[in-house]
Amino acid sequence: MIDQIGIDAGKIWNELELNGEMTTAILKKSLGLTPFNLNIAIGWLAREEKISLSRNGNTIKVLLK
């Protein structure tokens, strides 16, 4: 499971590097990740201080630092 989290975190990082700031909904759709896998990988990246998160209502945006 830990390996998959790292793989998914890498996919998210690459997608953000290519496209800039994205919502979690768009990331989930473009990468085909389950909500669980997306959220745990985002948590990994946030803990490593690789991303910034912002919230506007129910929308969460993710951006590389």
N, C-alpha and C positions, 0 to 999 in steps of 0.2 A: 504493500500500500504506500509506503514512504517513497518508493521509486516512482510510482504513478503521480504522486503529488508533485515531485520535482519535474517530471515530464510536463504535466499540465501547467505548472508555473512557468516553465520555459516557453510553452506555446503562448501563454498570455503575454509574457514579456516581449516575445517576437512580434505579436500582433500589435501591441502598443507602440513598439519601436517603428513599425511600418506605417501605422495609421494615426498615431497620437492619441489624445484622450478619447475614451470610449465608455459607454454605459455598460453595466454588467449584463444587461439584456442583450445588447449587441454582441458582446464578447461571447456569451453563452451560445448564441445562435451561430455566429461565424466560426466558432471552434467546435461546435457540436458537443459541448461538455454538459454533464448533468449539473443541476444547481448545487448539489453537494460538492462535486469535484471542483467546480468553478470557485465556490466560496472557500474551500479549504486551501486551494492554490493561491487565491488572493490573500488569505490570511498569512500564508507562508511568505509571500512577497512583501506584505505590509510589515511583518515582523522583522524581516531583513532590511527594512527601510529602502526598498527598491521602488516603491510606488507611493503615490499620494491618493487619498480617497476624499471625495466630497459628496455631500448629499443635498438634494433639493426635493423635498417631499418624499415620494417613494422611489425616486431615481438616484442611483449611485453611480458616480463617474470615477473612472480609474485613469491615472496618468503616471507615466514614469517620472521618477525624480531626476 
